Amino acid sequence: MSESSSLSSKVQRRLDATIDENLRVLGPIGVDVPAFLEQAATFTTGGKRLRASFCAAGFGSATGTSEHTEAVVRAAASIEFFHAAALVHDDIIDRSDTRRGAPSTHRAFARHHRASAWAGDEKHFGLSAAILLGDLLLVWSDQLFVEACALVSPENAVRARAEFSRMRSEVTVGQYLDLVEEVAWPVVPIDARASRAKTIAISKSARYSVEEPLVLGALLGGASDSHVEQIRSFGLPLGLAFQLRDDVLGVFGDEAVTGKPSGDDLREGKRTLMIAAAQELAAPADSARLDELLGDPDLSDSDIAWMQSLIAESGGLQRTEDLISTSLREALAGLAALELDTESRQLLEDLAERTAHRAH
């Protein structure tokens, strides 16, 4: 078993154990509780576990060990619960019907309402139940991070806890900015859209997907301030590459691989760096039509094909791929400046390549 699969297994067991323990405690409250918590189990099974891997790698970079201590496993599981909560809420905001090839959580709850022959609006019930599940996942995330902090020195715990709070606050603000961008575009000049999109990409995803898991692991491991800053110089550009790759997959990804319909970001109206680049490079009439179509949930297949073609032929896709490559090079340059043992360096290099070139 590889190191990454070993960590993934340990994190999955910790997630499952947390859900099982809460089912034992909360299940007796009411007969409908188990079905509610079952959605948490379904949603947190599988996934790439990149954030967990970066957390463990950050810890290893500070301690010089690749051992997956209980503190690391609980912190990594905490981040995975936070990520799951963010996805549950994000799917509601984006009106997404699917996640990883299965119904999104609010759609699953709506189906449960219908199958149970309950009264009222199944859609509203699904949205309400999913919001509550996302909130519960945040509670469990916090619980596990507290447990992780209890397993390290008080000094390390205080620093890690402060960083954890900052991460959660920034993601929430980034999500709000993303929401604003989907409706503010008529009053935002085209030449200002790229910088706004980059701010959103960094605050909503880049930091918490790569940089923050690395830093949290490093802080739990007792990293010095200088080491943490060096970790950031690696993690932030790599996190941006991660999000830019996500943007590409959201428009051009293979549904059989990503689990989401091709062009889904176009239906959701995502104002990404790639979209901003395409609009900057395209003819004014084409840019205006892209504005008109973007965010229409009823886009036809021909509309999607036209938008994909425009993004590619205008140079928006290539500019994004170039920025991914530039960000990866910047991250690897930051990694080269870190004092690491050979094993830790190789692990981070492998994670970087996997993150920037992933297919889902």
C-alpha positions as CSV (number, residue, x, y, z in Angstrom):
1,M,0.0,0.0,0.0
2,S,1.4,3.4,-1.0
3,E,1.9,6.2,1.5
4,S,-1.0,8.2,0.0
5,S,-3.4,5.3,0.0
6,S,-2.4,4.4,3.5
7,L,-3.2,8.0,4.6
8,S,-6.4,8.0,2.7
9,S,-7.5,4.8,4.4
10,K,-6.7,6.2,7.8
11,V,-8.6,9.4,7.1
12,Q,-11.6,7.5,5.8
13,R,-11.7,5.4,8.9
14,R,-11.6,8.5,11.1
15,L,-14.4,10.1,9.1
16,D,-16.5,6.9,9.4
17,A,-15.8,6.6,13.1
18,T,-16.9,10.2,13.7
19,I,-20.1,9.6,11.8
20,D,-20.7,6.3,13.6
21,E,-20.2,7.9,17.0
22,N,-22.5,10.7,16.2
23,L,-25.1,8.2,14.9
24,R,-24.8,6.3,18.2
25,V,-25.4,9.5,20.2
26,L,-27.9,11.3,17.9
27,G,-29.7,8.4,16.4
28,P,-32.0,7.8,19.5
29,I,-33.3,11.4,19.2
30,G,-35.6,10.4,16.4
31,V,-36.4,7.8,13.8
32,D,-35.5,10.1,10.9
33,V,-32.0,10.9,12.2
34,P,-30.2,7.8,10.7
35,A,-31.3,8.7,7.1
36,F,-30.0,12.3,7.7
37,L,-26.6,11.1,8.9
38,E,-26.4,8.5,6.1
39,Q,-26.1,11.3,3.6
40,A,-22.9,12.5,5.5
41,A,-21.5,9.0,5.2
42,T,-22.3,8.9,1.5
43,F,-20.9,12.3,0.7
44,T,-17.6,11.8,2.6
45,T,-16.8,8.4,1.1
46,G,-14.0,8.5,-1.5
47,G,-12.6,11.6,-3.2
48,K,-9.1,12.7,-4.1
49,R,-8.0,13.4,-0.5
50,L,-5.5,16.0,-1.8
51,R,-6.1,18.3,1.1
52,A,-5.4,15.4,3.6
53,S,-2.2,14.6,1.7
54,F,-1.0,18.2,1.8
55,C,-1.8,18.4,5.6
56,A,0.3,15.3,6.2
57,A,3.1,16.6,3.9
58,G,3.1,19.9,5.8
59,F,3.5,18.0,9.1
60,G,6.3,15.9,7.6
61,S,8.1,19.0,6.3
62,A,8.2,20.4,9.8
63,T,9.0,17.2,11.7
64,G,11.2,15.3,9.2
65,T,9.0,12.2,9.5
66,S,6.5,10.6,7.2
67,E,4.6,8.9,10.1
68,H,0.9,9.6,10.0
69,T,0.4,10.4,13.7
70,E,-3.1,10.5,15.2
71,A,-2.9,14.3,15.3
72,V,-2.2,14.4,11.5
73,V,-5.0,11.9,10.7
74,R,-7.6,13.9,12.8
75,A,-6.5,17.2,11.3
76,A,-6.6,15.8,7.8
77,A,-10.1,14.4,8.5
78,S,-11.2,17.7,9.9
79,I,-10.1,19.4,6.7
80,E,-12.0,16.8,4.7
81,F,-15.2,17.4,6.7
82,F,-14.8,21.1,6.1
83,H,-14.3,20.5,2.4
84,A,-17.4,18.3,2.3
85,A,-19.5,21.1,4.0
86,A,-18.2,23.6,1.5
87,L,-19.2,21.4,-1.4
88,V,-22.7,20.7,0.1
89,H,-23.3,24.4,0.4
90,D,-21.6,25.2,-2.9
91,D,-23.9,22.8,-4.8
92,I,-26.9,24.6,-3.3
93,I,-25.6,28.0,-4.4
94,D,-24.7,26.7,-7.8
95,R,-27.9,24.8,-8.3
96,S,-25.9,21.7,-9.1
97,D,-27.8,18.5,-9.7
98,T,-24.8,16.2,-9.4
99,R,-21.6,15.7,-7.5
100,R,-19.1,12.9,-8.4
101,G,-21.6,11.3,-10.7
102,A,-24.3,11.0,-8.1
103,P,-27.2,13.3,-7.0
104,S,-26.0,16.4,-5.1
105,T,-27.0,16.3,-1.4
106,H,-30.0,18.6,-1.8
107,R,-31.2,16.5,-4.7
108,A,-30.8,13.4,-2.7
109,F,-32.8,14.8,0.2
110,A,-35.5,15.9,-2.2
111,R,-35.7,12.3,-3.5
112,H,-35.9,11.1,0.1
113,H,-38.9,13.5,0.7
114,R,-40.6,12.2,-2.4
115,A,-40.0,8.5,-1.6
116,S,-41.3,9.0,1.9
117,A,-44.6,10.5,0.5
118,W,-44.2,13.5,2.8
119,A,-46.3,16.7,2.5
120,G,-45.0,20.0,1.1
121,D,-42.4,21.1,-1.4
122,E,-39.7,18.4,-1.9
123,K,-37.3,20.9,-3.5
124,H,-37.5,23.2,-0.5
125,F,-37.1,20.3,1.9
126,G,-34.0,19.1,0.0
127,L,-32.4,22.5,0.2
128,S,-33.2,23.0,3.8
129,A,-31.9,19.5,4.8
130,A,-28.7,20.0,2.8
131,I,-28.0,23.3,4.5
132,L,-28.4,21.6,7.9
133,L,-26.1,18.7,6.9
134,G,-23.5,21.2,5.7
135,D,-23.7,22.9,9.1
136,L,-23.3,19.6,10.9
137,L,-20.2,18.7,8.8
138,L,-18.7,22.0,10.0
139,V,-19.4,21.0,13.6
140,W,-17.6,17.7,13.1
141,S,-14.7,19.4,11.3
142,D,-14.3,21.7,14.3
143,Q,-14.6,18.8,16.7
144,L,-11.8,16.8,15.0
145,F,-9.5,19.8,14.8
146,V,-9.9,20.4,18.5
147,E,-9.0,16.7,19.0
148,A,-5.9,17.1,16.8
149,C,-4.8,20.2,18.6
150,A,-5.1,18.3,22.0
151,L,-2.4,15.8,20.7
152,V,0.3,18.4,20.1
153,S,2.0,21.0,22.3
154,P,-0.1,23.9,23.6
155,E,2.0,26.4,21.6
156,N,1.6,24.5,18.3
157,A,-2.1,24.1,19.0
158,V,-2.7,27.8,19.5
159,R,-1.0,28.7,16.2
160,A,-2.8,26.0,14.3
161,R,-6.2,26.9,15.7
162,A,-5.7,30.6,14.7
163,E,-4.8,29.5,11.2
164,F,-7.8,27.1,11.0
165,S,-10.2,30.0,11.9
166,R,-8.6,32.2,9.3
167,M,-9.0,29.6,6.6
168,R,-12.7,29.0,7.3
169,S,-13.4,32.8,7.4
170,E,-11.5,33.4,4.1
171,V,-13.3,30.6,2.3
172,T,-16.7,32.0,3.3
173,V,-15.8,35.5,2.1
174,G,-14.4,34.0,-1.1
175,Q,-17.6,32.1,-1.7
176,Y,-19.6,35.4,-1.2
177,L,-17.3,37.2,-3.7
178,D,-17.9,34.4,-6.2
179,L,-21.7,34.8,-5.7
180,V,-21.4,38.5,-6.3
181,E,-19.3,38.1,-9.4
182,E,-22.1,36.0,-11.0
183,V,-24.4,39.0,-10.9
184,A,-22.2,42.0,-10.9
185,W,-20.7,41.4,-14.3
186,P,-22.8,44.0,-16.2
187,V,-21.1,46.8,-14.2
188,V,-17.6,45.3,-14.2
189,P,-15.4,46.4,-17.2
190,I,-14.0,43.5,-19.2
191,D,-10.4,44.6,-18.4
192,A,-11.1,44.4,-14.6
193,R,-12.6,40.9,-14.7
194,A,-9.4,38.9,-14.6
195,S,-8.0,40.5,-11.5
196,R,-11.4,40.0,-9.7
197,A,-11.5,36.4,-10.8
198,K,-8.0,35.8,-9.5
199,T,-8.9,37.2,-6.1
200,I,-11.9,34.9,-5.9
201,A,-9.9,31.9,-7.1
202,I,-7.3,32.5,-4.4
203,S,-9.7,33.2,-1.5
204,K,-12.3,30.7,-2.3
205,S,-10.2,27.7,-3.3
206,A,-6.4,28.1,-3.8
207,R,-5.6,28.8,-0.2
208,Y,-7.8,26.2,1.4
209,S,-7.1,23.5,-1.2
210,V,-3.3,23.5,-0.9
211,E,-1.7,26.3,1.1
212,E,-3.8,26.1,4.2
213,P,-3.6,22.2,4.6
214,L,0.2,22.5,4.2
215,V,0.4,25.3,6.7
216,L,-1.9,23.6,9.2
217,G,0.1,20.4,9.1
218,A,3.4,22.4,9.5
219,L,2.0,24.3,12.4
220,L,0.9,21.2,14.2
221,G,4.4,19.9,13.6
222,G,6.0,22.9,15.3
223,A,7.3,24.7,12.1
224,S,9.1,28.0,12.6
225,D,7.6,31.2,11.2
226,S,10.2,31.2,8.4
227,H,9.4,27.6,7.4
228,V,5.7,28.5,7.3
229,E,6.4,31.4,5.0
230,Q,8.4,29.2,2.7
231,I,5.6,26.6,2.7
232,R,3.2,29.4,1.6
233,S,5.5,30.3,-1.3
234,F,5.0,26.7,-2.5
235,G,1.4,26.3,-1.6
236,L,-0.3,29.4,-2.9
237,P,0.9,29.2,-6.5
238,L,0.1,25.5,-6.5
239,G,-3.3,26.2,-5.1
240,L,-3.9,28.6,-7.9
241,A,-2.9,26.0,-10.4
242,F,-5.3,23.6,-8.7
243,Q,-8.2,26.0,-9.1
244,L,-7.3,26.9,-12.7
245,R,-7.3,23.2,-13.6
246,D,-10.7,23.0,-11.9
247,D,-11.9,25.8,-14.1
248,V,-10.7,24.0,-17.3
249,L,-12.4,20.8,-16.2
250,G,-15.6,22.6,-15.4
251,V,-15.9,23.6,-19.1
252,F,-14.0,20.9,-21.0
253,G,-13.9,18.0,-18.6
254,D,-15.1,14.5,-19.4
255,E,-18.3,13.8,-17.5
256,A,-17.3,10.1,-17.2
257,V,-14.2,11.2,-15.3
258,T,-15.3,14.3,-13.4
259,G,-18.8,13.1,-12.4
260,K,-20.3,16.4,-13.6
261,P,-21.8,17.3,-17.0
262,S,-19.4,18.9,-19.4
263,G,-19.8,22.6,-19.5
264,D,-21.5,22.7,-16.1
265,D,-19.6,25.8,-15.1
266,L,-21.1,27.6,-18.1
267,R,-24.6,26.8,-16.9
268,E,-23.7,27.9,-13.4
269,G,-22.3,31.2,-14.7
270,K,-18.8,30.9,-13.2
271,R,-16.8,34.0,-13.9
272,T,-13.4,32.4,-13.9
273,L,-10.0,33.6,-15.0
274,M,-10.5,31.5,-18.2
275,I,-13.8,33.2,-19.0
276,A,-12.2,36.6,-18.3
277,A,-9.3,35.8,-20.6
278,A,-11.7,34.6,-23.4
279,Q,-13.7,37.8,-23.2
280,E,-10.6,40.0,-23.2
281,L,-9.3,38.2,-26.3
282,A,-12.5,37.6,-28.3
283,A,-14.2,40.0,-30.7
284,P,-16.6,42.3,-28.9
285,A,-19.7,40.7,-30.4
286,D,-18.6,37.2,-29.3
287,S,-17.7,38.5,-25.9
288,A,-21.1,40.1,-25.5
289,R,-22.8,36.8,-26.6
290,L,-20.8,34.9,-24.1
291,D,-22.0,37.3,-21.4
292,E,-25.6,36.7,-22.6
293,L,-25.3,32.9,-22.4
294,L,-23.2,32.5,-19.3
295,G,-25.3,31.4,-16.4
296,D,-28.4,30.2,-18.3
297,P,-29.3,26.8,-16.7
298,D,-31.2,25.8,-19.9
299,L,-28.2,26.1,-22.3
300,S,-28.5,23.8,-25.2
301,D,-25.8,21.4,-26.4
302,S,-25.1,23.7,-29.3
303,D,-24.8,26.7,-27.0
304,I,-22.3,24.8,-24.8
305,A,-20.4,23.8,-27.9
306,W,-20.2,27.4,-29.2
307,M,-19.0,28.7,-25.9
308,Q,-16.4,25.9,-25.6
309,S,-15.2,26.7,-29.1
310,L,-15.0,30.5,-28.4
311,I,-13.0,29.9,-25.2
312,A,-10.6,27.7,-27.0
313,E,-10.3,29.6,-30.3
314,S,-10.0,33.0,-28.6
315,G,-6.9,31.9,-26.7
316,G,-8.7,31.9,-23.3
317,L,-8.0,28.2,-22.8
318,Q,-4.3,28.4,-23.8
319,R,-3.8,31.5,-21.6
320,T,-5.2,29.5,-18.7
321,E,-3.0,26.5,-19.5
322,D,0.0,28.8,-19.6
323,L,-0.9,30.3,-16.2
324,I,-1.2,26.8,-14.8
325,S,2.3,26.0,-16.0
326,T,3.7,29.3,-14.7
327,S,2.0,28.7,-11.3
328,L,3.4,25.2,-11.1
329,R,6.9,26.5,-12.0
330,E,6.6,29.2,-9.3
331,A,5.5,26.5,-6.8
332,L,8.4,24.2,-7.6
333,A,10.8,27.2,-7.2
334,G,9.3,27.8,-3.8
335,L,9.7,24.1,-3.0
336,A,13.4,24.2,-4.1
337,A,14.1,26.9,-1.4
338,L,12.7,24.7,1.4
339,E,15.1,22.7,3.5
340,L,13.7,19.2,3.3
341,D,14.8,15.6,3.4
342,T,14.7,13.7,0.1
343,E,11.6,11.8,0.9
344,S,9.5,14.9,1.8
345,R,10.8,16.8,-1.3
346,Q,9.8,14.0,-3.6
347,L,6.4,13.6,-2.0
348,L,5.7,17.3,-2.5
349,E,7.0,17.3,-6.0
350,D,4.7,14.4,-6.8
351,L,1.7,16.1,-5.2
352,A,2.4,19.2,-7.2
353,E,2.5,17.5,-10.5
354,R,-0.7,15.5,-9.6
355,T,-2.5,18.6,-8.6
356,A,-1.7,20.7,-11.7
357,H,-2.3,17.9,-14.2
358,R,-5.3,16.1,-12.7
359,A,-8.2,14.9,-14.9
360,H,-10.9,15.2,-12.2
